[in-house]
Structure formats: structure tokens, C-alpha cells
Amino acid sequence: MKRRSFFKTTGALVSPLVIPASVLGREEKTAPSERVTIGLVGAGGKGTGLMQDFYSRCKDEVQFVAIADPDMKHAERGKQLAQKYWGQGCKTYKDFRELCDRDDLDAVVVATPDHWHALAALEAIRKGKDVYGEKPLTHLFREGKVLYEEVKKHKRIYQVGSEQRSSVYFRIAAEVILNGLVGKIQEVQVGLPGGETTEEEGKVAQPIPDHLDYDFWCGPGPKLPYHKDRVHFNWRWSLAYGGGSLMDWIGHHNDIAHWGLGVELSGPIRVEAKNFRYPEKGMYNNPVDYEVRSEYEGGYTVVISNKYGGGVRWIGEDGWVRVSRGQIEASNKDWIREKTDRGMIKAYNSPDHRRNFVAGVKTRKECICPAEIGHRSVTPGHLSFVSDTLKRPLKWDPKNETILDDQEADKLLNKLDYRGDWAL
């Protein structure tokens, strides 16, 4: 069988035998015909950055052959980068569905604004592709549940771009907590950045550039008056397209908090939004300040807020550990030494997030951050917006993923307000 057919037929049911190239009498460098072929959806700063990451870490194992973006300047820039790295043979598209229709793709990287995450990833999954998708897993709660269920149904490999899991400091911190070295957990502090404001009102539409199909860019989201500061990175400050810093970062640091606590496939039992403050003027409506208090069955509280410094701090009866990007500290320094045996529980060890995904595509081994884990880590954020809207705490059933004793809140949580014909 051809390699791509083999991948798509076996799904997650079997791991193919991997034979070193040297045994077969070939050079170690992978032949172009045996590379994992990838299509990129969303060629903005993050998309092209991911392309560079894949090139620097596994350039001989992958090849980007297709770029989709409704901004043709971005699409062309992605194409030029792909050709610089892998030579000719990369094609551009405005519509990601045409890219996903290609039968010569093994995988798709989704690096769009948040409001496109679910639909782009679902299109790829249903067309038999594996997916590397940026965090948060989805813009809306209901999208996330549908997405991870479809991943399981179609036996696809999915890697959420919560790349901190593939960093040694975060793995060490998680192992300290998983092995109970700090004792019974009392509180976890998750520090994220604050939101953004602008003086621009954005009520009158600016001229739309010829190279941008703005209607398609908006897609399932509302079509707000075009403003250059509503698209390309700044989309995240409008709740129509993103979730502010809260949802932009919760998939990083709360993901690590869940990892250490061992609740990756579970969640809180009560969530309350407190002290949410929004811009008083301007076109951005993301929370500038926020506090999300989540209670868990273990009797502890996870507090997600921009009042803390960035990172995660677990506080237990016998000590504490704090980790952030490039930094780890603890009440007992012996716990966090790299070669220390922290106990029986060993966290998934991925030396690199992109290489971990490529290995998953080839061997069908689940990646370090699969879709359901990515969904669960951002669920407290989804719940917090409902809690803040209704101004009351929510009781949460993590097993069935429903709000208890509050039909109004549960309906609001699962609401899908897609524009036009777009649907899950």
C-alpha cells in the first residue's frame, strides 16, 4: 500500500513498523515522496512562524505543499516561504475547503483566528487529514466538544498548539505535583496577561484592501465594519473573533495546571467569574481584567487571573512550585532538578511539539496534547464568560459537560450564532 493510503486506512488501530533508512540501504535524509505533506490554513504571523518551526525541527520529514488564506498577500507570502524551504510545488487557495479536498495531503496546520479553528479543523478531519491546530482548541464551547468527538470517530491524530507541554520546565513541574511532593493541594494560581484597549471606535467601515476577501475572513462570525485593527493579530480583542488574553493564554498555563493536577480529562465542579472589567470605549470588547475561580473535587481552587505574574503556581500543604516560560522555582530545589527521580508517575516526555506531531502522524501514537485535553483546559474560560454574563456562579458536571440546575446558563454555553450557511 502507498504510505498515505496506509496512514488513512489504519487510523489509530495499529502502529506501522518503522525501519531505519540505513537498514534499507538508503541515505538517512528522507526522500521527498516519503515526507509528511502538509497544508497550512491561515498564513499570518503564527502560521508562517509554525512553518518555520516545522522546517527548523524536522525539515527532512515534512513538506508544506498548500497554503489557504482569504488574504492573498498572506497566502502568497506563505507560498514563497514554502518554496524557499522545500522548492517548487506549493499552491495557494482562498478557501480552505479546496485545500482539504486534496488527496495528497497527510496533515493540515490550522493557524487561523479563533472563530475559524473548529470549522477548518473539522473539514480536514472529515477529509481524512491529521491536524495540528492552534490554541484555544475552539472559539465556542460547543465547537470543542464536537471537534474532539470527531477526532475520535475518524481516528485522526490531533495536536493542540499548547507547546509548553513539550518544554522541560513545565514537564518537571507537572511531575512534582503528580507525585504529590507538595502535599495536598490548597490553591493553584494561573497568571495570564490582561486585555487590550483602543481609542478607535470602528463604527464606520474603512476601505477593504483588494487582496482581502473580508466576507470570507469573517466567515461564521459577525461581519463587523472593516477596520485594519480588527484583523491580523488584533482580531483577538473582539469577542466576535477571539476571546481576549483570557482565551488566548488559558490553553497554555491552565493546560499546565490541569496536567499537574491530573484532571486533563475532567474539570472543575464550580466556576465563578469575578472582577471582569471591559474597555469603556473603543471597538475592542475583551475583558481587560478578570478573575476565574474554579473549584475542583479535590477540595482546592484554581484561580485564573491577570493579577498574577505569568505562569502557574501550585500551593500545597508541604510546599509550592511555580513555573513559567524559561523559569522554574520551588520551596524545595531538589524537586526541580532535571535528573531527580520525582516518583513513580512520569509525565509524557516530548522534546519538541512539532516533532511530536510528525511522529504521531507516522506512528499513530497519540500526541502530548490531543483535542480533548485541549478542550478541557479552556473549558473554565468558556464557563467564565457565561458566569460573568449572568452574574452568578455555575455548578459544572465535568463528566457529562453540562451546567447543573441552570438551563439558561447551559443554553448560553452551547449557543452557536453562525452567520449565513456555516454549520458544524
N, C-alpha and C positions, 0 to 999 in steps of 0.2 A: 504494500500500500504506500501511496505517497505520504510524505511527512504530514502535510496539512490535513489530509483526509484522516490520517491516523489520530491526530490530536482531536479532531472534531467528533470522531466516532467513539473513541474511548472515554472521553469526558473525564470524570473523576474516578472511574471504576478501576483503572489499572495504571500502574506506573511503567512506562516503557523502559526496557533495558538500555542504559546509556553506556556506550562503548567509546573509550578514548580514541581520538582520531589517529594517534600514533599506532595503535594496535591494527588499524585498518590500512596502515602504510601511507596515510595522508599527512600533510603538514597540520600543525595544531590550529592554524588560522582557519576559521570556519568559511567554507565556500559560500558565495552569495546565495546559492539555491537552497542552502540549509539554514539560513538566518531566519529568525522570527520576524516576519513582516508586520509592520505597524502603521496604522493610520492615526493622524493627530486631529482631534476635533477641538478647535479653539487655539489659534496661533498667536495669542497675545504674549505678554511678558512671561507668564507662568508656563504656557505651552511650549514656547521656544526654549525656555530655561530647562524644562524637562527633557526636551530633545537633546540639549547639550549634556545633561546629566546621563542620559542613556548612552550617548556617544563616549563620554569620558570613562564610563564604568564598564560598558560591555559592547563596544563599538563593533567587534567582530562577530557578535552573536545576534545583532538586530539590524534592521534597516527600515527607515521611515520611507514609505513609498506613496503616501497620500496625505493631503492637508485639506481640511474643511474649515471655512470661516466666512461669515457673511460680510466681513470687511476684507475686500480683495487685496488691500495693501498688506494686511496681516497674512493672508493666505500666500501671497507671493513671497513675502519675507520668510515664511516657513519653508516654502519650496526651495528658495535659494540656500537656506541653511542645510536642508536635507541633501541637496546636490553637492554642497561643499564637503559634507562629511562622507557621503556614500556614492557620489557620482550621479549620472543622469537617471531618469526613470521615475521622478516624483510628479504626481498630478494634483491639481487643485480643484476644489469644489466649493460652492457657496452653501449647498445643502448637505448636511452630514449624512442624510439618509442615502444619498448616492454613494458616498464613501463606504457606508456599511453594506451596501449591496455587492461590493466587490468580493469575489470568492477566493481571491489570492491573499487576503489579509488573515493573519493569525490573531491579531490583537488590535485594540483601539485605546488610545490615551485620550481621556476626556478632561480638558483643561478650560472649560467654558466658564462664564459667570454661573453662579449657583442655580439660577432658575432654569438652566438647561441641563444640569447634572443628570437628573433622572431620565428624561426623555432620550438624551443622547446615549446614555449607558444602556437603557433598555433596548433601544434599536440595535445596538451592537450585540448584546447578549442574545437576543432573539434571532439574530442572523448568524449565530454560532461563533462569535468572537469572544476572546477573553478581554478583560478591561482593567486598565489602570486608571482610576478615577480620583480626581482631586477631592479634598475635604472642603466643607462638610459633605457627607455622602449625598444628601439631597437638600433642597431648599425647603421643602414641606415635609412634615412628619409622615403623612400617608404615602408619599412617594418612596420613602426609605423602606417601609415595610414591604411594599410591592416589589421594590428592587431586589432586596436580599432574598425574597422568596423566589423570584425569577432566576436568580443566580443558582440557587439550589436545584430548581426544576430543570434548568438547561445544563447543569453540571459544568458551569463555567468557572474559571479562575478569576478572582477579583482582588485587586489590591487597592485599598484606600490610601491616598497620599498623605497619611499621618506618619511621615518619615522619621519622627523622633523615636519610634519603636526600634528602628534599626541603628540607633546610637547607643554606644556602650554605657554612658552615664545613666540613661533612662532605664536600660535593662538592669543595671546593677541596683538602682533604687527600687525597681519593681520587685526584684528578688529579695531584698531586705524586708519588704512589707509582706510578701507572700509567705516567707518563712517565719513570720511572727517575731522578728528580732526587736521591734519597738514595743511589743506587748499589745494589749487590747487597744484598738484604735479609738480615739476620742473625737478627733476632728481632722478634716483634710481641707487645706486652703489651696484653691486653684486660682492663680493670678493671671488675668488676661488684660490686654490693653483697653483703653477707653475708646469711645466712639469718635466720630468726626462731625464737624460743622462747616458751614459755608455761608457767606453773605449772599450768594447768588440765589435768586428766587426760582428761576427756571420755569416760570409760568408761560412765557412766550417762547415758542419754538425757534431755534436757530436753524439756518440752512443746513440741510443734511448733505454731507460730502458724497460725491458721485460714487466713490469706491465702497460705500457702506449701504447695505440693504437694511435699513433701520427697522422696518416692519418685521423682517425675519429675525433680526437681532433680539427684538422684544419677544418674539415667539409666543409662548403660552402666558407670558406676563403681560401686565397692562402696558399700553402704548402711551407712555408719558411724553410730554413735549420734548423733542430732541434738544439736548444740551451736551456739549462736549465733555462736561464734567459729570455726566450721568453714565457714561460708557467708559470702557477701557480702564480698568482698575477701580475707578470711583463708583462703579455700579454697586459696590458692596455697602455703601452708606444709604442706599434707598431700599426699603424693605420689600419693594416690588421685585427686586432682582437679587438681593443678598440679605444678610442678617446682621450687618454691622460687625464690629470687632468680636462681639459675643459669639456669633456663629462662625466667624472667620477663624477663631482660635480655639473654640471649645473642642474641636476634633483633634487638636494637638494635646493640650495639657489635661483636659478632663479624660481623654483617652488613656493617658499615662496613669492618672489617678485610679481609673477603673481597672487597669492592668494590675497594679499593685494590690488592689483590694480583692481581686479575684471575682469581680462582678461584670466581666466583659460581656456576658450573655444574659445579664439580668439588668438591674437598675434600681432606682430609689423606690420608696413606698409613699413618699410625700414630697411635694415640691412647692415652694413658695417664692414668688418674685418680690423683692423688696428694694426700695430706693431707686427705681428706674427713673432716669431723667433724660428727657429728649430735647433736641435743639428747639429754642424758642422762635427761631426764624430760619429762613433759607430752605432749600429744596431737599435737604437730607433729613430723614426721619428715623435714623437708627438710634438706639439708646446710647447716650454719651457716658452715663454712669449706670451701674447696675449691680445687683447682688442676687444670686440664685442660691437658695438654701434647700438642699436635698437631704432628706433623712433616709437611712438605709436600715435593713433588718438587723444589722449587726449592732445597732444602738448608737451609731455615730452619724455625724452630719458632714456633708461635703459642701463647702461654701465657695461658689464661683463668683469672682468679683474683680473689678478693675482697681479696687482699693489695695490689693496686694501687689507685690512685685511679681513679674512674670515667672511662671513655673508652678511646681507642685510641692506642697509641704504636708507630710503625714505626721500627725502628732499622736503618740501612743503613751500608755502608762509608764513605759520603761525607756522612752527616748523619742527622738524625731529624726526624720530625713527630709532634706529639701533638694530638689533637682530642677535645673533649668538648662537652657542651651549653653553648653560649654562649662557648666558648673555643677558640682555635687558636694554636699556637706551633710554631716550627721553629728548627733550627740556623741556617737562612738565611731571614731575614724576607722577602726578595724573593719566595721561592717562594709565600708565602701571601697576597700582596696580591691583592685581588679582581680587578683588571683586568690582572694579569700573564698573559702567554702562557706556560703551563707546558709546551707541547709539542703534538705532533700529536694526541694522544689526548684527546678531550673526553668527560667523563662526562655521562651523561643528566642534563639540567637540568630539574628540576621545581620550580617556585616554591612549590607547595603540594601536599601529599599528597592532600587531599580533592578539590581541583580537578583534579588529575591523574587520579584515578579517574573523575570525572564526564566528563572529556574522553575517557577510554578507552571508557566506555560509549557515548558519542555517535559517536566516530570509528573505534572498534575498534582503535586503536593500543595496543600493549602498555604497561602501566603501568611505573613505575620499579621496583616491587618485586613481580614476578609470583610465582606459587605455588612454582615450582621453586626460585627463588632463595631464597625464604623458608625452604623445606625444607632446602636445602643449608647455610644459615647456622647452623641449630640442630642439624645432624647431629652435630657434635662433642660437644654436650651429651648427646644420646641415647646416644652411644657411651661417654661417660664414666661414666654410671650402670652400664652393663654391665661396664666395666673395673673400677669400684670394687666391684661385687658379687662378681666372680670374682677380684679382686685380681691382675690381670695385664694387661699392655698388649695392645692389639689391632692387628692388621695390617688395613688397610682398603683395599678396591678401590673408589675413587670413581666409576669408570666404570660398574661393574655394581652398585654399592651393596651390597656383601657383605663380611662379615668373612672373612678368609682363614685357612685352616688351623685353624679353631676352630668346629666345628659347634655346640658347646654355647653359645658366645657368640652366634653368628648366630641360633640358635633363640630365645634370650632377647631379642635385639634386636627380633625380628619378632613377639614374643608379643602376642596380643590377649586380654585377660581380661575380656570384656564380660559384664555381668550380664543375665540374662533373655534376651529375644529380640532385643536390639540387635545389629546386624551392619553391617559396611561394605558 
